[in-house]
Amino acid sequence: MTGQEILIRDERKDDAVLITEVTIAAFAPLEISNHTEQFIIEALRSAGALTLSLVAEVNSRVVGHIAFSPVAISDGTKNWYGLGPVSVLPLYQRRGIGKALIQEGLSQLKGLGAKGCCLVGHPEYYKKFGFKNVAGLALEGVPDEVFFALSFDSHYPQGDVTFHEGFRANSSSNVKL
């Protein structure tokens, strides 16, 4: 970004409303979205399941957010996490903010002893970070071509992945899990 420094930092308590606003704005134009991402983040936060919740600031304004939460894998593999949602205000997209959030988040996950990370996302985008489709690792109801994993220790689990129950949150959900 020309002349504008991106600051990536941990979420603070007073960021919750801003994160909701950023998330709603980022996903509003996306037809592939169910527009529940803000409810998912709140449900994860309420359940204490946000392992990492990072915001991106430009000129002291929160313009992006990324969440990481634990996942369960049917083969018993531990210390794997789900990435998402990740959002950047539309006016700030295509400026490297999402990339900075993802890179910093993955770096911090590794520092926490994580073994890997998985996500549902756009094939061309996430491959740039080393994510790949892994035969034998699946998320029920999600096409293989949009489900990705990245191992930090070169071991890929085999089985079904289950994201935290917060991912089922919607506007009518009771997010106080």
BALOBA-1460 file (C-alpha; in Angstrom, 3 decimals):
// residues 177
<rec num="1" residu="m" x="0.000" y="0.000" z="0.000"/>
<rec num="2" residu="t" x="1.471" y="3.251" z="-1.013"/>
<rec num="3" residu="g" x="2.165" y="5.427" z="1.958"/>
<rec num="4" residu="q" x="-0.174" y="3.610" z="4.312"/>
<rec num="5" residu="e" x="1.256" y="1.260" z="6.875"/>
<rec num="6" residu="i" x="-0.748" y="-1.803" z="7.852"/>
<rec num="7" residu="l" x="-0.708" y="-2.629" z="11.561"/>
<rec num="8" residu="i" x="-1.763" y="-6.169" z="12.487"/>
<rec num="9" residu="r" x="-2.639" y="-6.607" z="16.155"/>
<rec num="10" residu="d" x="-4.684" y="-8.756" z="18.512"/>
<rec num="11" residu="e" x="-8.352" y="-7.972" z="18.844"/>
<rec num="12" residu="r" x="-9.235" y="-5.820" z="21.862"/>
<rec num="13" residu="k" x="-12.559" y="-5.871" z="23.680"/>
<rec num="14" residu="d" x="-13.613" y="-2.545" z="22.164"/>
<rec num="15" residu="d" x="-12.980" y="-3.878" z="18.617"/>
<rec num="16" residu="a" x="-16.006" y="-6.225" z="18.560"/>
<rec num="17" residu="v" x="-18.436" y="-3.734" z="16.991"/>
<rec num="18" residu="l" x="-15.845" y="-2.615" z="14.429"/>
<rec num="19" residu="i" x="-15.092" y="-6.240" z="13.521"/>
<rec num="20" residu="t" x="-18.812" y="-6.848" z="12.985"/>
<rec num="21" residu="e" x="-19.056" y="-3.790" z="10.720"/>
<rec num="22" residu="v" x="-15.976" y="-4.804" z="8.697"/>
<rec num="23" residu="t" x="-17.255" y="-8.364" z="8.336"/>
<rec num="24" residu="i" x="-20.739" y="-7.337" z="7.188"/>
<rec num="25" residu="a" x="-19.311" y="-4.876" z="4.645"/>
<rec num="26" residu="a" x="-16.735" y="-7.337" z="3.320"/>
<rec num="27" residu="f" x="-19.205" y="-10.168" z="2.740"/>
<rec num="28" residu="a" x="-22.227" y="-8.086" z="1.628"/>
<rec num="29" residu="p" x="-21.402" y="-8.200" z="-2.113"/>
<rec num="30" residu="l" x="-20.485" y="-11.911" z="-2.137"/>
<rec num="31" residu="e" x="-23.183" y="-14.147" z="-3.573"/>
<rec num="32" residu="i" x="-21.408" y="-17.245" z="-2.220"/>
<rec num="33" residu="s" x="-21.894" y="-16.006" z="1.356"/>
<rec num="34" residu="n" x="-24.835" y="-16.852" z="3.607"/>
<rec num="35" residu="h" x="-24.098" y="-13.515" z="5.326"/>
<rec num="36" residu="t" x="-23.691" y="-15.154" z="8.729"/>
<rec num="37" residu="e" x="-19.972" y="-14.464" z="9.147"/>
<rec num="38" residu="q" x="-20.473" y="-11.776" z="11.810"/>
<rec num="39" residu="f" x="-22.633" y="-14.184" z="13.833"/>
<rec num="40" residu="i" x="-19.972" y="-16.888" z="13.523"/>
<rec num="41" residu="i" x="-17.299" y="-14.570" z="14.929"/>
<rec num="42" residu="e" x="-19.542" y="-13.537" z="17.823"/>
<rec num="43" residu="a" x="-20.426" y="-17.171" z="18.573"/>
<rec num="44" residu="l" x="-16.735" y="-18.150" z="18.552"/>
<rec num="45" residu="r" x="-15.893" y="-15.171" z="20.791"/>
<rec num="46" residu="s" x="-18.743" y="-15.986" z="23.208"/>
<rec num="47" residu="a" x="-17.630" y="-19.626" z="23.410"/>
<rec num="48" residu="g" x="-13.998" y="-18.681" z="24.068"/>
<rec num="49" residu="a" x="-13.074" y="-20.452" z="20.838"/>
<rec num="50" residu="l" x="-11.212" y="-17.633" z="19.096"/>
<rec num="51" residu="t" x="-7.682" y="-18.974" z="19.341"/>
<rec num="52" residu="l" x="-6.503" y="-15.956" z="17.358"/>
<rec num="53" residu="s" x="-8.509" y="-12.891" z="16.455"/>
<rec num="54" residu="l" x="-6.429" y="-10.286" z="14.652"/>
<rec num="55" residu="v" x="-7.365" y="-6.922" z="13.217"/>
<rec num="56" residu="a" x="-5.674" y="-4.855" z="10.531"/>
<rec num="57" residu="e" x="-5.464" y="-1.117" z="11.034"/>
<rec num="58" residu="v" x="-4.651" y="1.564" z="8.485"/>
<rec num="59" residu="n" x="-4.336" y="5.108" z="9.836"/>
<rec num="60" residu="s" x="-5.686" y="3.878" z="13.204"/>
<rec num="61" residu="r" x="-8.855" y="2.546" z="11.532"/>
<rec num="62" residu="v" x="-9.823" y="-1.131" z="11.759"/>
<rec num="63" residu="v" x="-10.159" y="-2.211" z="8.122"/>
<rec num="64" residu="g" x="-9.719" y="-5.990" z="8.342"/>
<rec num="65" residu="h" x="-10.116" y="-9.005" z="10.586"/>
<rec num="66" residu="i" x="-9.160" y="-12.683" z="10.681"/>
<rec num="67" residu="a" x="-10.269" y="-15.456" z="13.023"/>
<rec num="68" residu="f" x="-8.720" y="-18.830" z="13.830"/>
<rec num="69" residu="s" x="-10.467" y="-21.484" z="15.920"/>
<rec num="70" residu="p" x="-9.824" y="-25.133" z="16.806"/>
<rec num="71" residu="v" x="-11.119" y="-27.910" z="14.566"/>
<rec num="72" residu="a" x="-11.689" y="-31.580" z="15.331"/>
<rec num="73" residu="i" x="-10.441" y="-34.259" z="12.950"/>
<rec num="74" residu="s" x="-11.966" y="-37.731" z="12.965"/>
<rec num="75" residu="d" x="-8.559" y="-39.477" z="12.980"/>
<rec num="76" residu="g" x="-7.805" y="-37.865" z="16.362"/>
<rec num="77" residu="t" x="-5.134" y="-35.458" z="15.111"/>
<rec num="78" residu="k" x="-4.796" y="-32.564" z="17.557"/>
<rec num="79" residu="n" x="-3.650" y="-28.932" z="17.277"/>
<rec num="80" residu="w" x="-5.270" y="-28.139" z="13.945"/>
<rec num="81" residu="y" x="-7.181" y="-24.922" z="13.417"/>
<rec num="82" residu="g" x="-9.689" y="-23.428" z="11.046"/>
<rec num="83" residu="l" x="-9.025" y="-20.108" z="9.349"/>
<rec num="84" residu="g" x="-12.015" y="-17.883" z="8.883"/>
<rec num="85" residu="p" x="-13.770" y="-15.753" z="8.467"/>
<rec num="86" residu="v" x="-11.279" y="-13.260" z="7.058"/>
<rec num="87" residu="s" x="-12.580" y="-9.903" z="5.926"/>
<rec num="88" residu="v" x="-11.342" y="-6.567" z="4.622"/>
<rec num="89" residu="l" x="-13.461" y="-3.471" z="4.005"/>
<rec num="90" residu="p" x="-14.230" y="-3.234" z="0.269"/>
<rec num="91" residu="l" x="-12.411" y="0.111" z="-0.129"/>
<rec num="92" residu="y" x="-9.241" y="-1.491" z="1.270"/>
<rec num="93" residu="q" x="-9.333" y="-4.760" z="-0.673"/>
<rec num="94" residu="r" x="-6.577" y="-5.649" z="-3.145"/>
<rec num="95" residu="r" x="-3.998" y="-3.731" z="-1.114"/>
<rec num="96" residu="g" x="-2.321" y="-6.640" z="0.664"/>
<rec num="97" residu="i" x="-4.304" y="-6.400" z="3.906"/>
<rec num="98" residu="g" x="-5.874" y="-9.861" z="3.661"/>
<rec num="99" residu="k" x="-2.483" y="-11.309" z="2.772"/>
<rec num="100" residu="a" x="-0.882" y="-9.588" z="5.789"/>
<rec num="101" residu="l" x="-3.618" y="-10.891" z="8.103"/>
<rec num="102" residu="i" x="-3.240" y="-14.451" z="6.805"/>
<rec num="103" residu="q" x="0.566" y="-14.442" z="6.986"/>
<rec num="104" residu="e" x="0.638" y="-12.995" z="10.509"/>
<rec num="105" residu="g" x="-2.109" y="-15.341" z="11.667"/>
<rec num="106" residu="l" x="-0.353" y="-18.432" z="10.312"/>
<rec num="107" residu="s" x="2.920" y="-17.277" z="11.880"/>
<rec num="108" residu="q" x="1.256" y="-16.814" z="15.273"/>
<rec num="109" residu="l" x="-0.504" y="-20.201" z="14.995"/>
<rec num="110" residu="k" x="2.860" y="-21.885" z="14.421"/>
<rec num="111" residu="g" x="4.187" y="-20.050" z="17.478"/>
<rec num="112" residu="l" x="1.349" y="-21.552" z="19.525"/>
<rec num="113" residu="g" x="2.429" y="-25.064" z="18.515"/>
<rec num="114" residu="a" x="-0.274" y="-25.630" z="15.923"/>
<rec num="115" residu="k" x="0.260" y="-28.549" z="13.551"/>
<rec num="116" residu="g" x="-1.818" y="-27.160" z="10.705"/>
<rec num="117" residu="c" x="-4.707" y="-25.116" z="9.452"/>
<rec num="118" residu="c" x="-7.657" y="-25.681" z="7.148"/>
<rec num="119" residu="l" x="-10.273" y="-23.505" z="5.494"/>
<rec num="120" residu="v" x="-12.989" y="-23.176" z="2.913"/>
<rec num="121" residu="g" x="-12.051" y="-20.605" z="0.309"/>
<rec num="122" residu="h" x="-11.226" y="-19.496" z="-3.196"/>
<rec num="123" residu="p" x="-8.826" y="-21.958" z="-4.880"/>
<rec num="124" residu="e" x="-6.524" y="-19.483" z="-6.607"/>
<rec num="125" residu="y" x="-6.169" y="-17.234" z="-3.564"/>
<rec num="126" residu="y" x="-5.267" y="-19.687" z="-0.820"/>
<rec num="127" residu="k" x="-2.839" y="-21.769" z="-2.872"/>
<rec num="128" residu="k" x="-0.512" y="-18.722" z="-2.757"/>
<rec num="129" residu="f" x="-0.051" y="-19.391" z="0.972"/>
<rec num="130" residu="g" x="0.735" y="-23.085" z="0.544"/>
<rec num="131" residu="f" x="-2.779" y="-24.414" z="1.173"/>
<rec num="132" residu="k" x="-3.752" y="-27.404" z="-0.903"/>
<rec num="133" residu="n" x="-6.544" y="-29.884" z="-1.431"/>
<rec num="134" residu="v" x="-5.643" y="-33.024" z="0.504"/>
<rec num="135" residu="a" x="-6.968" y="-36.407" z="-0.552"/>
<rec num="136" residu="g" x="-8.589" y="-38.111" z="2.413"/>
<rec num="137" residu="l" x="-9.213" y="-34.921" z="4.370"/>
<rec num="138" residu="a" x="-12.725" y="-33.540" z="3.961"/>
<rec num="139" residu="l" x="-15.369" y="-31.234" z="5.339"/>
<rec num="140" residu="e" x="-18.852" y="-32.680" z="4.995"/>
<rec num="141" residu="g" x="-21.021" y="-30.841" z="2.509"/>
<rec num="142" residu="v" x="-18.120" y="-28.853" z="1.049"/>
<rec num="143" residu="p" x="-16.703" y="-29.599" z="-2.421"/>
<rec num="144" residu="d" x="-13.098" y="-30.843" z="-2.255"/>
<rec num="145" residu="e" x="-11.896" y="-28.104" z="-4.619"/>
<rec num="146" residu="v" x="-12.703" y="-25.344" z="-2.073"/>
<rec num="147" residu="f" x="-11.536" y="-27.142" z="1.080"/>
<rec num="148" residu="f" x="-7.858" y="-26.576" z="1.825"/>
<rec num="149" residu="a" x="-5.271" y="-27.577" z="4.389"/>
<rec num="150" residu="l" x="-1.774" y="-26.418" z="5.260"/>
<rec num="151" residu="s" x="0.431" y="-28.608" z="7.434"/>
<rec num="152" residu="f" x="3.140" y="-26.980" z="9.538"/>
<rec num="153" residu="d" x="4.958" y="-30.305" z="10.117"/>
<rec num="154" residu="s" x="4.398" y="-32.022" z="6.703"/>
<rec num="155" residu="h" x="1.897" y="-34.493" z="8.235"/>
<rec num="156" residu="y" x="-1.628" y="-34.291" z="6.842"/>
<rec num="157" residu="p" x="-4.381" y="-35.921" z="8.866"/>
<rec num="158" residu="q" x="-6.913" y="-38.201" z="7.219"/>
<rec num="159" residu="g" x="-10.604" y="-38.031" z="7.972"/>
<rec num="160" residu="d" x="-13.438" y="-35.615" z="8.399"/>
<rec num="161" residu="v" x="-12.891" y="-32.119" z="9.764"/>
<rec num="162" residu="t" x="-15.434" y="-30.518" z="12.060"/>
<rec num="163" residu="f" x="-15.321" y="-26.779" z="12.627"/>
<rec num="164" residu="h" x="-16.450" y="-25.335" z="15.961"/>
<rec num="165" residu="e" x="-20.233" y="-25.265" z="16.463"/>
<rec num="166" residu="g" x="-20.039" y="-21.464" z="16.221"/>
<rec num="167" residu="f" x="-19.865" y="-21.905" z="12.452"/>
<rec num="168" residu="r" x="-23.532" y="-22.887" z="12.532"/>
<rec num="169" residu="a" x="-24.494" y="-19.494" z="13.995"/>
<rec num="170" residu="n" x="-26.976" y="-17.273" z="12.191"/>
<rec num="171" residu="s" x="-29.080" y="-14.227" z="13.007"/>
<rec num="172" residu="s" x="-31.560" y="-16.286" z="15.011"/>
<rec num="173" residu="s" x="-28.876" y="-18.190" z="16.913"/>
<rec num="174" residu="n" x="-28.332" y="-17.681" z="20.584"/>
<rec num="175" residu="v" x="-24.673" y="-16.708" z="20.382"/>
<rec num="176" residu="k" x="-24.140" y="-16.990" z="24.135"/>
<rec num="177" residu="l" x="-22.836" y="-20.560" z="23.837"/>
